[in-house]
Amino acid sequence: MTPLKPLKSGETLDEALDARLSVIYKHSSRCWICTKAERQVHAFASEHPEIPVYQVDALEGKDISREVAERLGVEHQSPQVIVVRDGKVAWSGSHFRISNRILTRETGLDN
């Protein structure tokens, strides 16, 4: 599995927002849906190593998870994926809307 970049601080969030294109994934180890979503996010990251993919631990990183929600204006969910293009939310989805295919489409990498 391709490792995801841990998102644990405001500086790392700034890095994600400064990228032309990035993906933020919120994960909870207590959720079975997250386990399925995590596999899909890892598959996306493996197929598109040029795109930085950040992971927020929704249990241990409650403060940064809230900061992501506040700065991007996206209500927190877990699991959740947020596609960021030029510092703004291009797409977000949660639960069963998280798949490698959908991430590839929503990042514009299917062209």
C-alpha positions in Angstrom: 0.0 0.0 0.0 1.2 3.5 -0.8 1.5 5.4 2.4 -0.6 8.5 2.9 0.8 11.7 4.3 -0.3 12.2 7.9 -2.2 15.5 8.4 -1.7 16.4 12.0 -1.0 20.2 12.0 -2.0 23.5 10.5 1.3 23.6 8.6 0.6 20.3 6.9 -2.9 21.5 6.1 -1.3 24.7 4.5 0.8 22.3 2.4 -2.2 20.5 1.2 -4.0 23.7 0.4 -1.0 25.2 -1.4 -0.7 22.2 -3.8 -2.3 22.6 -7.2 -4.2 19.4 -6.5 -4.4 17.3 -3.4 -6.7 14.9 -1.6 -7.6 14.9 2.1 -9.0 11.7 3.6 -10.5 11.5 7.1 -10.4 8.1 8.7 -11.6 6.4 11.9 -10.1 3.1 12.9 -13.4 2.3 14.7 -15.6 2.3 11.6 -15.9 -0.6 9.2 -16.9 1.7 6.4 -13.6 3.5 6.8 -11.8 0.3 6.3 -13.4 -0.1 2.9 -12.9 3.5 2.0 -9.2 3.4 3.1 -8.5 0.6 0.6 -10.0 2.8 -2.2 -8.0 5.8 -1.2 -4.8 3.7 -1.1 -5.6 2.3 -4.5 -6.0 5.9 -5.8 -2.7 7.0 -4.2 -0.9 4.0 -5.7 -2.2 4.7 -9.2 -1.6 8.5 -8.9 1.6 9.0 -6.9 2.0 12.5 -8.3 -1.1 13.6 -6.3 -0.4 14.2 -2.6 -2.9 12.3 -0.4 -3.2 13.3 3.2 -4.9 11.3 6.0 -6.5 12.8 9.1 -7.0 10.4 12.0 -10.5 11.5 13.0 -10.2 10.0 16.5 -6.7 11.2 17.5 -6.7 14.3 15.4 -10.0 15.9 16.4 -8.6 19.4 16.5 -7.0 19.2 13.0 -10.2 17.5 11.7 -12.2 20.5 12.9 -9.7 22.9 11.4 -10.0 21.1 8.0 -13.8 21.4 8.2 -13.7 25.1 9.2 -11.1 26.2 6.7 -12.7 24.4 3.8 -16.3 24.9 4.8 -17.1 21.2 4.6 -19.0 19.6 7.4 -17.0 16.8 9.1 -17.8 13.2 8.3 -15.8 10.0 8.6 -14.9 8.5 6.3 -14.6 11.6 4.1 -12.6 12.6 1.1 -12.0 16.2 0.0 -10.5 17.0 -3.3 -8.7 20.3 -3.1 -7.8 22.3 -6.3 -5.9 25.5 -5.9 -6.8 25.8 -2.2 -10.5 25.3 -2.7 -12.8 22.3 -2.4 -13.4 20.8 -5.8 -15.4 17.9 -4.5 -16.1 16.0 -1.3 -17.8 12.7 -0.6 -18.2 10.4 2.3 -19.0 6.8 3.2 -20.0 4.8 0.2 -19.2 7.6 -2.3 -15.5 7.0 -1.7 -14.0 4.9 -4.5 -10.8 4.9 -6.6 -13.0 5.4 -9.7 -14.9 8.4 -8.3 -11.6 10.0 -7.0 -10.0 9.6 -10.4 -13.0 11.2 -12.0 -13.3 14.0 -9.5 -9.6 14.9 -9.7 -9.9 15.1 -13.4 -7.4 12.3 -13.9 -9.7 10.2 -16.0 -9.1 12.2 -19.2 
